[in-house]
Amino acid sequence: MKKKVSEICDVLYGENNVCCEPSKDDIDRAVKKNDLEIRWFQRDINLIDGECKLAENRYDCMRQYHARRIAFFVVNKWTNPIVLNREWRIKDGLHRLKAARYLGIEVVDIEIE
């Protein structure tokens, strides 16, 4: 199934009421440096969280993780559909959605669960 990117409900990255959303410049830098994140957020959250707890600024660490993960999809693209729940909210694929927005892609493959 296809869906317009503009019709998919976006979510900002953050925790503890602190925004961890990467800027376009953060993503640009990761793409230009080929500083790409291969780890999946849901699968590797304990490792990522542990690294960011040790960082000088936890929230900057998380923001950079997200920038590098989005950059991974910008560079490598993807074949998996973005998974939405019945309310059209992201269940899996937020980094892919943000990469699609970054790339100016108007329509993406989705799956409803």
QUIFEN-V474827 format. One record per pair of residues at least 12 apart in sequence whose ideal C-beta (glycine too) atoms are under 10 Angstrom apart, sorted by sequence separation. I is the first residue (numbers start at 1). J is the second residue. D is the distance in Angstrom with one decimal. If there is no record, write none. Layout:
# QUIFEN-V474827
I:J:D  I:J:D
This chain:
# QUIFEN-V474827
39:51:9.9  49:61:9.6  52:64:9.1  80:92:8.2  81:93:7.3  82:94:8.1  96:108:7.4  48:61:8.5  49:62:8.5  52:65:7.1  80:93:7.0  82:95:9.7  83:96:9.7  84:97:9.7  96:109:9.6  97:110:9.5  48:62:7.7  51:65:8.1  82:96:5.5  78:93:8.2  81:96:8.8  82:97:5.5  93:108:8.4  49:65:9.8  80:96:7.3  93:109:9.6  48:65:5.7  78:95:9.0  93:110:8.2  48:66:9.9  78:96:5.2  82:100:8.0  93:111:9.0  77:96:9.1  92:111:8.8  73:93:9.3  90:110:9.7  91:111:8.9  41:62:9.8  44:65:9.7  48:69:9.5  74:95:9.7  78:99:7.5  91:112:9.0  92:113:8.4  73:95:5.8  74:96:10.0  77:99:8.1  78:100:8.8  88:110:8.9  91:113:5.8  72:95:7.6  73:96:5.3  76:99:9.2  77:100:9.6  41:65:7.8  70:94:9.1  71:95:9.4  72:96:9.7  73:97:9.3  74:98:9.1  75:99:9.0  88:112:8.2  41:66:8.1  69:94:9.3  70:95:5.2  73:98:8.0  74:99:4.9  87:112:10.0  39:65:8.2  69:95:4.6  70:96:8.5  73:99:3.5  74:100:9.2  77:103:8.6  82:108:5.6  84:110:5.5  86:112:6.6  37:64:8.8  68:95:9.7  69:96:9.5  70:97:9.3  72:99:8.0  73:100:8.1  81:108:7.5  82:109:7.1  83:110:7.2  84:111:7.3  85:112:7.4  86:113:8.0  13:41:9.2  37:65:6.0  41:69:6.8  66:94:8.9  67:95:10.0  70:98:4.9  71:99:8.0  74:102:5.6  77:105:9.6  81:109:4.0  82:110:5.0  83:111:5.1  84:112:5.6  85:113:6.2  35:64:8.6  37:66:8.3  39:68:9.3  40:69:8.3  66:95:7.1  69:98:8.8  70:99:5.1  73:102:8.6  74:103:6.1  80:109:8.1  81:110:5.2  82:111:7.5  83:112:7.8  84:113:7.4  37:67:8.3  38:68:9.0  39:69:7.6  65:95:9.9  69:99:8.7  70:100:9.8  73:103:8.7  78:108:9.1  79:109:8.4  81:111:4.3  83:113:5.6  37:68:3.6  38:69:8.4  67:98:9.6  70:101:9.2  71:102:8.6  78:109:9.1  80:111:8.6  81:112:9.5  20:52:9.2  35:67:8.4  36:68:5.8  37:69:4.2  66:98:8.0  70:102:6.4  35:68:5.4  36:69:8.0  37:70:8.5  39:72:9.3  15:49:9.5  26:60:9.8  30:64:7.8  34:68:10.0  36:70:9.5  37:71:7.4  38:72:6.3  29:64:9.2  33:68:9.2  36:71:5.4  37:72:5.4  30:66:9.6  31:67:9.1  35:71:6.8  36:72:4.1  37:73:9.7  15:52:9.7  26:63:6.6  30:67:4.9  31:68:9.4  34:71:8.3  35:72:9.3  36:73:8.9  20:58:8.9  26:64:6.8  29:67:7.3  30:68:4.7  33:71:8.6  34:72:9.8  36:74:8.7  38:76:9.2  20:59:5.3  27:66:8.8  28:67:8.9  29:68:9.4  30:69:8.7  31:70:8.9  32:71:8.9  36:75:6.0  18:58:8.5  19:59:7.8  20:60:8.3  22:62:9.3  23:63:8.3  26:66:8.1  27:67:5.1  30:70:7.5  31:71:4.7  36:76:7.5  18:59:4.9  20:61:8.7  21:62:9.7  22:63:5.2  26:67:3.8  27:68:8.6  30:71:3.6  31:72:9.3  34:75:7.2  16:58:9.1  20:62:4.1  21:63:6.9  22:64:7.2  25:67:8.9  26:68:8.7  27:69:9.7  29:71:8.4  30:72:8.3  15:58:8.7  16:59:8.3  19:62:9.8  20:63:4.6  22:65:8.7  24:67:9.5  27:70:5.3  28:71:8.4  31:74:5.5  15:59:7.7  18:62:8.8  19:63:8.1  20:64:9.1  22:66:4.9  23:67:7.9  26:70:8.6  27:71:5.5  30:74:8.3  31:75:6.2  14:59:8.0  18:63:9.6  20:65:8.3  21:66:7.2  22:67:3.5  26:71:8.7  30:75:8.9  13:59:9.7  20:66:6.3  21:67:9.3  22:68:8.5  24:70:10.0  28:74:9.4  15:62:7.1  20:67:9.7  22:69:9.0  27:74:6.8  14:62:8.2  22:70:6.6  13:62:6.9  14:63:9.1  22:71:8.9  13:63:7.3  42:92:7.4  41:92:9.6  13:65:8.9  14:66:9.8  40:92:9.3  13:66:5.0  41:94:8.1  12:66:10.0  13:67:9.7  41:95:7.2  40:95:8.8  13:69:9.8  13:70:9.8  37:95:8.6  27:98:8.1  31:102:8.7  27:99:8.4  8:82:7.0  28:102:8.9  9:84:8.4  27:102:5.8  8:84:6.9  9:85:9.9  22:98:8.3  5:82:9.1  21:98:9.0  24:101:9.8  3:81:9.3  9:87:8.0  11:89:7.6  24:102:7.1  2:81:9.3  3:82:7.8  9:88:6.0  10:89:9.6  11:90:6.0  1:81:7.7  8:88:6.7  9:89:4.9  10:90:7.8  22:102:9.9  3:84:7.6  7:88:7.3  8:89:8.3  9:90:6.9  13:94:7.9  8:90:6.9  12:94:9.7  13:95:9.4  1:84:9.4  11:94:6.1  10:94:8.0  3:88:8.0  8:93:9.2  13:98:8.8  8:94:9.6  11:97:8.9  10:97:6.9  11:98:9.5  9:97:9.5  10:98:7.7  8:97:6.0  10:101:7.8  5:97:6.8  8:100:8.9  5:98:9.8  8:101:9.3  5:100:5.2  6:101:8.8  5:101:6.0  5:103:9.6  5:104:9.0  5:105:6.1  6:106:7.5  7:107:9.6  8:108:7.7  4:105:10.0  5:106:5.9  6:107:9.5  4:106:6.2  5:107:6.8  8:110:7.5  4:107:5.7  5:108:5.8  7:110:9.8  2:106:9.9  3:107:6.9  4:108:8.3  2:107:5.1  3:108:6.3  5:110:9.9  2:108:7.1  3:109:8.1  4:110:9.9  1:108:9.9  2:109:6.2  3:110:4.5  1:109:7.1  2:110:7.1  3:111:9.9  1:110:5.4  3:112:9.4  1:111:6.9  1:112:7.1
